[in-house]
Amino acid sequence: MAKFNFSNFKESLNGLTKRAKNIKVKRSDSSRYGKGKRSAASDQSLGWRIAKYGFIGLLTFFVVCVIAGGSLFAYYVSSVPKLTENKLQSTNSSKIYDANGSLVADLGAEKRESASTDEIPTTLVNAITSIEDKRFFTHRGIDVYRIMGAAINNLRRSSTQGGSTLDQQLIKLAYFSTNTSDQTLKRKSQEIWLSLQMERQFTKQEILTFYINKVYMGNGYYGMKTAAKSYFGKDLSDLSVAQAALLAGIPQAPTQYDPYANPDAAKERRNTVLDEMYEDKNISKEEYEQAKATDVSDGLLPLTKKASYEPYLDNYIKQVIEQVSTDANADIYSAGLDVYTNLNPDIQKYIWNVYNTNDYVYYPNDSLQVASTIIDVTNGRVVAQLGSRHQDENIALGTNQAVQTDRDWGSTMKPITDYAPAIEKGVYTNTGTTVYDNPYNFPGSSTPVYNWDRKYYGSISLTYALQQSRNVTAVKALQAAGLEYAQSFLKDLGIEYPEMYYSNAISSSTSSSDSKYGASSEKMAAAYAAFANGGTYYKPSYIKSIKFEDGSTKSFDSKGVEAMSPQTAYMMSSMLKQVLTGGTATEAYVPGTINAGKTGTSNYGDDEYYKVQKESGVYADLMVPDETFVGYNTKYAMAIWTGYKNRKTPLYGSDLDIAKQIYGVTSSYLNQMYGAGSEDFDMPSGVYNNGSYVFLTGSSTSNVYTGSLGTSSSSSSLDSSQSSDSSSSQDSQQYGPDASTNPSTSASNGSEHSNSNTATAEE
């Protein structure tokens, strides 16, 4: 490569400067003799030259752009997949495998009946083209007017159609991802090229037939002929205008426009199709009005279908599908993937049996629901998950309560919201720190914080405060850590709040309905797993790896981030072990094993409590909407929610023990099969044990609790009299007025405070 010569550059620059000066002199002389005026002809000549060179510049720029764009387009299409009829016709099903490599589901291959061109009625053709591609029969694969119109309509937010033609949509279904996030320039170029090629090889009727047979219609059905028979029991030729419009509108968003699960949205979409058909003069005014007046459920058959996988896998597979969509930008129903998951089929089957029989835990009825997630604490892999009991087998991919954040996790929030942040910040340097359980108001208000038993224990150890789930000490810990610090700490554990209040010390309630915020069994298991592994948070993952149709693979192992120090994690585990051995979760304890965990209970507010009594006919001393437990050992973390779908149906009596009992039987199984709970948590450097407490190295011992409450010599008698671990002990608690609400959030005053005129126990 030639070297840059500075001397030559300097000489050239000096020469240009001199020439510029000479030009100035000449212009000055000219101005003197002409008295500074140019002729009209000179001005016109200058203007013409400016216009000429400007036009040449623009033309050159345009030509360069065209050449560059054309070259880039040619480069992209040089690697385009081969267009084949088989590819346009096939479903490209995806296979899902468990952690052992065994096939557990084949999505996309089981429910598709193809229609021939002569089976497709004009009404359906008009419905599809009106809503999806008005100029389908006149363009040659791409529609420039449509692209421009879609851009303008999107700016106006009035678009009913996108920029893609039916040809392009078919190519997406056959060759590419349908996700918006996957709309790369390369992918779009290849999509356009294949659409143009398809128009040259196939007729419009053939292309439309490919599309009608290819689209996913929801509920496991592929193709509109299959959907017509499954939804209405009809051939395509027998569909009414309203039914044809409904089917034509579904492919854009099959789940959203499912007439069974979302009838209102399905009706709105159908009516949009009818509007377009009427505007295009494809139906008469009478047909239009009659179709719009038809109920979306008219002629709809009961949904009877069998998924391609066992019912106990439904909730887990739903999350796999979601992760494929969000993390791999692929449509699992048409992309032809091999998806290798983290599912442990034996654990999944076991918890299914625990939930759906009374062989392990007694359930009062079939309506009481359970949702749980089990995570490998060393890597964040979700090994098992269930979101309901007695789920209707005809409902595929139903609501998965295990990932929903709309229920309150109560005092299970205390370890991650209050105590761990306070320890991490240096507020507490040992687990025996003296804390004070005394009358106390929420910071910045006159609202008192009540404990579940309406009692105050005075000075107690930090360990005993957590073991007995004291609300006052929890709020004080959050205040000491600081709301902003605690909110950041929680975010590092995968749990977010739009705003955080002191009431969140004892509740996961949030003002937002966005599932991004709040707690779920998935989030809680992942958060507590960080205690188990020494402070590292792993984002929950259902997928180990994906093999794509082109042979490429993608791994989904989480790298993990440090959420807290190993010392904080160990100190928390030291305290949480005692919740099972002598605190509020003795029902979850399995003799001979080492587990840690925390119970949680949510409450009804004053007004709500009396309404629940009246509507449910239940007048028990203690009624709550949610009962939870999160536990862990050195191998697995498990978070369990129990309650009813209708929050106003209360848990009471022995219902309050179910979450703990489920953890007990499951941890026993995990111990027998995998040795989970056989080992204690590793003690890191920087801490040491002194008696029953853990100290940071170099920390002061002057603030250690030295009283008898909660110590090893007296905890047995105190725990049996002051904790309320069984329904039989609840009646002996003091009664008292209901706690006020936090004025900042109107949230219930703690998950362990009493209901109105009712004693409340931490369960």
N, C-alpha and C positions, 0 to 999 in steps of 0.2 A: 504494500500500500504506500502511495506517495506521501512524503512528509509535508506538512504545512510550512511554507516559507514566509516568515513575517516580514522580511526586508522587501520582497517583491510586493507583498500586500500593501506595505506602507507607501512605496513608490507609486503604485496604482492609485491609491487614495489621494495622494498629493496632486497627481495629474488631473484627477476628476475635479478637485477643488479649484485648480487654476482655470480649467475650462468653464466652470460655473461662474467665476469672477469675470471672465471675458464676455460671457453672455450678458451679464448684468451691465457692463460698460456699453455694449452695443445697444441694449435697450434704452439706456440713458441718453445716448446720442440721438437715437431715433425719436425719443420723446421730445428732445430739445428742438429739433428741426420741425417736428410735426406738432409742437405745442401740446404734447401729451395726449393727443387724440388718435384713435385708430379709425380706419375707414370701416364702413358698414360691411364691405366685402370681406375685410380681414376678420371681423367678428363672426360673420356667417361661416367663414372657412374654419375658424377655431371651434365653433359649436358643432359643425359637421364632423370635425376630427374627433371631438370628445364623444359624440354619439356613436361614431363608427367604431372607435376603439372600445367603448363601453359595451357595444353589442358584440364585438368580437370576443371580448373578455367573458361575457355571459355565455356566449355560445361555446367557447372553449371549456368553461367550467361545466356546462351541461354535458358536453361530449365526454369530458373526463369522468364525470359522475356516471354516465351511462356505461362507459367502458369498464369503470371500476365495479359498478353494480353488476354488470353482465358477467364480468370475470368471477366475482364472488358467487353469483348465482350458479355459474357453470361449475365452480369448484364444489359447491354444496351438493349439486345434483349428480356429481360424478360418483358419489357414494350412495346414491339412492337405492332402496331395496327394489327387487324385481317385482313388477306388477303381474300377478297371476289370478286367474279366476278362482282357484282354490282358496287363495288368501282372502278374497273378497267374500267368499261364502262361509268359511269356517268361523267357529266361535272363539278359538284360541283360549281354551279354558286354562285356569291357573290351578296348580296343585299345592296344597298346604301340608307340611310335614311337622311332626312333633319333634321334641329335642332328641329322640332316638333315631330320627330319620325315617319313621314310619308314616305312610300316607294317612291323613285323617280327614281330608276334604278335597273335593274336586269341584271348583266353582266355575260354572259356565258351560258345562258339558251336558247337563242332564235334561234341560227343559227347553227344547227348541224344535218346532215343526215348521219347515219351510213352505212358503206359498209359491205357486207358479205365477207367471205374469198374468195369465188369463183369469186367475182367481181374485185379482185385486180390483175392487170396484172403483168407479170414477169418484164417488163421494170421498173415499179415503185418500185417493190421489190428490184431490182438490184440497182436502184438509191439510195434508202434509206440505204441499207446495205453498199454500197460503201462509202458513205459519213459519215454514223453514226456508223456502226458496221460491219467491214469486216468479222469477224469470228462469226457472229450471229448464224449461223446454226451448229456450232461445239462446242461452249462453253456452259456452264451450268448455265448461269446467270451472272457470272463475268468472266473477261478475264484478267488473270495475265499479259500476253504478252502485251496486249493493255495498261494496267496501266503503265508498265515499259516503253513502247514505247512513251506514251504520256508525261511521265516525261522527257525523253531524248529530245523529239521534242520540248517541252516547253522551255528547256534550250537552244536549238538551235534556238528557235523562228520560227520553221518551221512546226508547228502542224496544221493539218487540222481536226483532231479528238481529242476529249477529252478522259479522262480515263473511262468514264461511258459507259456501254453497253446499247443497246436498252432496255433491261430489267430494268436496273437501271433508265433510263430516264422515262420509263413508271411508275415506282414506285414513282419517284419524282412528276410526274404530278398528280398521283392519291392520294398520301399521304402527300407529303412534299412540302416545298417551293423550287422553282427552282433557287433562288438567290444564287450567288456564295458566298456571305457573310454569308449564312446560312449553310455552309458545315462543321458542327461540327462533332467531332468524334462519338458522340452518333448517330447523324442522319445518318452518313455514315454506321455505323455498322448495324443499322436497315434497311437501304436501301439494303445492301448486303444480309442480312438474308431474307428479303422479296423476293428479286430477285431469290435466291436459291429455296425458297418455291414455287414461281410462276412457275419455270421450272419443278417442280415435279407435279404440278397440271394441267398445260396447255401445249398444243403442241406449237411448234414454230410458226405455222401458226396462231394459236389463239392469241398468244402474239403479233405478228406483226400486226394483225387486230385490236387488242385493241389500239396499238400505233397509227396506221393510223387514227382511229376514234377519238382519244383523243387529238391530238396535236392542238394547236391554230395556225391558218393560217393567222391571221391579218384581219383587217377590220370587226371584229365581227364574223368571220367564224371559226367553229370548225370542224376538220376532213378534210381529203384530198378529200373525195367525195364531200363534200359541196363546197370546194374551187374549185375543177375542174368544177363544174356546174356554180358557181358564176363568176369565172374568165374567163373560156373558153367556157361555155355552153356545156360541154362534160361530158360523163361518163368516169370513170377512164380508161376503156378499150380502149377508143378512143384517149387518150392523145398521142401526139408525144413524141419523145425522149427528145426534148428540154423542152417541157411543164412538163413532168414527173420530169426532173432534177430540174426545177424551183420550183415545189411543194416540192420536197424532201429537198431542201435547206432552205426553209422558216422557219421551226419550231425553228431553232437555235436562230433566232432573228427576229420575225415576223414584227416588225415595221421597223427595219433597212433594211430588204429585201423585203419590200412592193413594188411590181412592179409598182404600181401607183404613190406612193409618192417618191420612191427612185429607179428609173429604173436602174441607173448605178450600184448601189450596188447590186441590184437584179441580174443583168446580170453577175457581177463578181462572185457572189455566185453560180449561175447556172453553169457557166463555170468551177468552182472548182469541182462541182459534176460531170460534164462531164469528166473532167480530171481523176477523181478517177474511173469512170465507164470504161473508155478506158484502164486505167492501169490494172484494174481487168479483162480485156477482156470480159466485159459484152456487149460492143457494138463494131461494126466494125469501121475501120478507116473512111470509107465513112460516116457512121452514125454520128461519132464523129465530123468530119469537117462540115458536113451539119448542125448539131445541134448548133455548136458554131457560125456558120455564121448567124443563125436565130436571128432576132431582138427580144429582150425580150418582146416587145409589140405585137408580131405577134400572132394573134388570141385572144388577150386580149379584153374582152368586156368592154364597158363603165361601170364604177363603179356606180351602182344604188343600194343603200341599205338604210334602215331606222333603225336608232338606237333604242334601247329599252327605250330611254328617250327623253324628249322634247329638241328641239334644243337649247333653252336658257340655258340649263345645261351643254352643251358640254365642254366649257372651264373649268368650275369648276370641273367637273368630271375627266377631264384629270389630274388636280392637285391632286385630291383625289387618283387616281391610282398611281401617282408618290410618294405620301407620304406613301401609303401602302407599296410600293416596298422598299423605302429607310428607313423608320422608323419601319416597321413591318416585313421586310424581307419576304414578302409573294407575291404570284402571285394572284392578285385579280380575274383573270379569271378562276382559277381552285381550289382555296383554300377554297371555301365555307364559306366566311366571312359575318358577319353582320356589316356593316360599318356605324357608326352614325356620321354624319358630322355637321359642324357649319353653314351650308347653311340656310339662311333666304329666303324661296321661294318667299315671297311677294316682298322683296327688289330686288331679282334677276329678277323677272318678270318686275318690274317697270323699272329698268335700261335697260332691253332688249327693252321695248317699247320706252323708251327715245332715244335709239340708232337707232332703226329700223323703226321709223316713224318720220314725221315732225310735230307731234302734240305738241311737247314740245320745240324743238329746230330746227331751220331751217338748213338743210344741203344742200350744193350746188349740190351734186350728191351722188350716192350710193357707190362710190369708196373711199370717204374720210373715214378714219378709226378712231375708238375710242377704247381705252383700259383703263380699270379702275379696282381698287380694293377698297372695303370698309371693314374696320377692326373695330372690337369692341376694343376701346382704353383701356379697363380695363383688357383685357386678351389676346389680339393678335389673337382672332378668326376671320377668314375671313368669313364674313357673305354674301358677294356677290362679284362676279368677272365676267367680260366679257373682251374678248381679241380682239373682232372685231365687225364690222357691216356687216349685210347681208352675213353671212357665208353660204356657200353652204351646204344645209342640207344633201347632199350625202357624205359629208366629216365628218367622225367621228373623234373626238380627233384631230382637226386641230391645226395649229399654234396658240398659246395663247400669243399674244403680251403683255398681262398684266404682264407676268413674264420675258419677254425678256429684255435684258440690252443693246441692240444695237442702241438705240436712245438717243439723248441728252436731259436732263431735265433742261438745262439752269439755270436760276436764282432761281429755286426752291431749288437749292443746297445751296444758300447763308445762310439761317438760320442754317442748320446743319453742314456746312463746315466752315463757317467764324464766324458768330456772336455768336452762342451758345458756341463753343469752347473758344472764346475770353472771354466771360462772365464767363464761368466755370473756366478759368485760372486766373481770376481776373484782366484782362486787362480793362474791363468796369465794373463799380460798380453801374451804374444806367442807365436807358434807355434814359436819357436826356443828356448823355455825349456829349460834343462837339467833332465832328469829322470834318475832312477837305476834301472837295471834290474839289481837285485842280489838275493841270497837274502832272502826276505821271507815272513812268515806272514800269513794272513788276520787282520785286526785282532781282538784278543780271543781268539785261539786259538793253538795250537801247530801248526796245519796249514799246511804250506808252499804257496806259490803257485808253480806251475811254468809255464814258457813251453812253447810247442809243440815246441821243439827241445831242451829241457832245458839250454839255455845261458843265460847272462846276459851282456849287452853292456856293463854298467857305465854310465857317463854317456853319454847320447844326447840328441838333441833331441826335443821333444814331437812334432814332425811325424814323425820317423823311428819313434818308438815306436808311433804309430798306423799308419803306413805298413806296418810289419812286424808289426803285431798282437801287441805284447808284452803278456802277461797281467799281469805284475808292475806295470808302470806304470799299467795300467788300474785295477787294484784300489786303488793308491795315489791315483789321481785321485778315485775314488769316496770314499775315506776323507777326502780333503781337502775335498771338496764336502759330505760328510755324507749319511747315508742318508735322513734326513727331507727334506733339501733336494732330493736327487736324485729321491726318490719324487714330490715335488710337481712337479718339473720334468717328469718323465715324464707325469704326469697331464695337464699342460697340452698334451702332445703326443698325448693320446688313449690312452696305455698305462698300465694300472694293475696294482698288486700288492696282495694282501690284507696281506702283510707283505713287507718288503724286507730282503735280507741282502747281505753283501759278495760272496757268490758270484754275485749278479745283476750284478756288474760285467762278467762274461764269459758270461752265460747268461740266457735268458728263462724259465728253469724257475720254476714256482710251485707251491705246495702245494695250490692250489685247482683243481678241474676246471671251475669256472664260466668260460664263455667271455668273461665280462667282464674277466677277468684274463689277463695274458700277452700274447704277440705273435702276429700273423698277417701275411700279405702285405698285406692291406688296411691294417692299422694301421701297419706299417712304412713303406709307401709314403707314407702321409699324414704320418708323423712326419718322414721325411727331406725331404719337400716343403717343410717349414719352413726347412730350410737353404737350399734353392734360391731361395725368394722373399723372403728377408731377415728371417725370424723369425716369420712368421704361420702359425698352425695353422688349417687348414680341416677340419672334420669331413667324412669321405668321403660323397659323395652320388651316388646312381645316377639320381635323378629331377630333371629341370629344372622341370617343372610338371605339374599335373594339372587337367584340365577335368572337372568333375563333371556328372552327368546333368541337373542343374537349370541348367546354363550357367555356374555360378560356377567360378572358377579359384583355384589355390593355387600359389605359387612356392616352390621348395625351395633356393634359392641360399644357401650358407653365408656368413655375414658375416665369419667369421674372428676369431681372438683372437691377441694378441701372446704368443707362447710364449717368446721370447728376444729379445735386442736384435739389431739388424741387424749390429752389430759381431761378436757371437758367431757368428751364422750365416755371415758372410763368412770369419771365421777358420777355422771348421770346413770350409767348402768348399775353402779354400786347401789344407788338409792332405789332405782326402779326394780331391782331384784326383790327388795323387801316389800314391795306392793303385793307381790304374789305370796310371799311366805308369811306375812303378818299384817297386811293392810287390807285394802278394799277389794282385792281380787284373789282371795284364797281358793275360790272355785276354779280358777284357771291354773292353779299350781299342780304339777305332777311330781310326786315324791321321787327323789333321785335324779332330777334334771335341774338344769340351770337356765331359767328363763327370766326375763324382765318385761315390765309392761305397765300400762296405765289404763284405768277405767274412765268412762265418760258418760254423763247423763245430761240431756237437755230438759228444759221445763216449759210449761205453759205459763203465759202471763196471767195476771188477775182475771181480766175479762174473758180471756180465752179459756181459762180453766173451768169456769162455771158453764160456759157454752158446751165444752167437751163433756162435762158431767151430764148435762141435759140431753145432748144429742146421742151420746153413747150408752147412757143408762148405767154407767160405771161410777160407783161412789166409793172407791177404795181410798185408803189413807194416802197412797202415793200413786200418782199417774203421770207418765211422761211420754213424750212423742218419740224420743230416740234413746237408745242404750248402745254404747260402743265399747270396744276394747282393742287396744293395740299392744301386741307383744312381740318379743324377738329373742333369739339366741344367737350363737355364733354362725349359724348357717342360714336361717330364714327369719324374715319379719312378716307378720300377718296382722292385717287390720280388719276388724269386723264391725259392721253396722247392723243393728236390728231395729225394726219398727214396722209400721204399716204404710202402704202407698198413700193412704189418706192420713195426713198428719194428725187429724182430729180423732183418729181411732187410737186410744191410748194403750201403752204397755203398763202392766201393773202386776203385783204379786210376783209369782215365780218367773214371769216374763223377763224380769229385770236381771235374771241370772244367765239368760241364754247365751249372750255374747261371750261371757267368761267361760261357760261350759263348752262352747264350741272350740274356743282356743285350747282348753284343757284336753279334750279328746283328740284334737288335731295335732297338738304338740306331742302328745303321747305316741301317735302314729308316726310322726316325723322322727321321733327319737328311736322307735323300734326299727324303722325302715332305713333311715339315713344317719342315725347317730346324732341328730340335732338335739342340742341341749346337754350333751355329754361333757362338753368342755366349758370352762369358765372364760370370761373375757380377758384378753391379754392386758396386763398392766404396763403402760408405757413408762419410759423414764420421765422424771419430773414430778412423779407423785409417789406417795408411800402410804401404807396402811398403818393406822395406829388405833388399836381396839376395833370398834365397829365402824370407824370413819376413815375417809380417804383425805389426805392432805396434799396440797401442792408443796413441792420441795421449797423450803425456805420461808413458808408462810407462818404467820403467827398462830399460836394455839390459845391465845388469851380469850378469844371470843367463842370457844367451844362450849356447847351446852353441857352442864354437869348435873342437871337435875335427874329425876327418876322417870319422868314421863317419856315413854317410847324407848327407853334403854333396854338392853337385853335382859336385865333383871326384873323388869316390870312390864315389858311390852305385852306379854301374854294376857295378863288380866286386863290391862287397859284396852288392848285391841278388841277383846271380846265384848267389852262393855261400851266402847265408844265408837267402833266402826259398825257399819250396818250392811253386812255382806249377805244377809239372807232376808227374805221377806218377813220372817217371823220376828226379826228384831226391829222392824220399822214401827210397829205400833207403840214401842216403848219410848220413842223420841219425843222431845218437848214440842209442843205446838207453838206457833207464833204467827204474827201477821206476815203477809207476803212482802217480800223485798220490793223495793221500788225499782224502777228501771233507770238505766244510765241515760241521763238527759242528752248525751251526745248522740246516741244511736237508737234509743228506745229499745235496746236489746235487753233481754231478760237478765236479771242480776245473778249471773252465775249459773252453772249447770248443776250445782249441788244445793242451791238455796231452796227453801220450802215453797211448795205451792200454797195458795191462799188457805189459811187455817189447816194446813196439812204438813206433816213432817216429811222431809226429803232426805234421802240417803244417797251417797255416792255409791254407784253400783259398778 
